[in-house]
């Protein structure tokens, strides 16, 4: 597992609990690689790919056949069990655990470790939400997230239709915390959520992560009206908001769902 040390790394792995304490953050990749092929068209016309693909194919030796492959690493399954201090653990920072190409028995093996390591808080994130309800109910220490549809090959209207389908599947998920990763905020999503609220009365998630688009060190900020409208909708719906470090905004937000995790810690010495 990789420690996400402040101020860098994946900030939202360092979960601030309801009692005010902050968990150390880690990433854990018992599966690796992804077949989604996500790309985004930047405002200047350039195309950027998933950050994980860039990292996998330029900076690591753990992807000998490229990023667009499936890698199963059962030797990493016990890593959270060996980490004795409670932590926030993002599962699949370099993968999509629930991708259609991942065998069910591998997903069940990973979920089994999450259930056993109940002193940790695990976060999952997928762009294939159709599969998520299959694994209900999730252990109470597992937060289940869905990413905004990726954009280069679809219009904003097409992405809005896909997002509606994502929300319908997320509504079926039985988890203590469900969340949306709206990173990058590449089209105006507020109207989608507003329409959902009119029809359904409640959004099917309790937490939202908002970020800008990036291409290496270069960032592309969403239109301010998109961010402002999104915040109005989320605040009205009672959804907690976390800003990624690449987003530019006046009043900073790093909120977490008000979940206090159990204090059980295994008797073995901390890691």
Secondary structure, 3 states (H helix, E strand, C coil): CEECCCCCCCHHHCCECCCCCECEEEEECCEEECCCCCEEECCCCCEEECHHHHHHHHHCCCCCCCCCCCEECHHHCCHHHHCCCCEEEEECCCECCCCCCCCHHHHHHHHHHHHHCCCCEEEEEECCHHHHHHHCCCCCCEEEEEECCCCCCCCHHHHHHHHHHHHHHHHHCCCCEEEEEECCCCCCCHHHHHHHHHHHCCCCCCEEEECCEEECCEEECCCHHHHHHHHHHHHHCCCEEEECCCCCCCCCCECCCCCCCCCCCCCCCCC
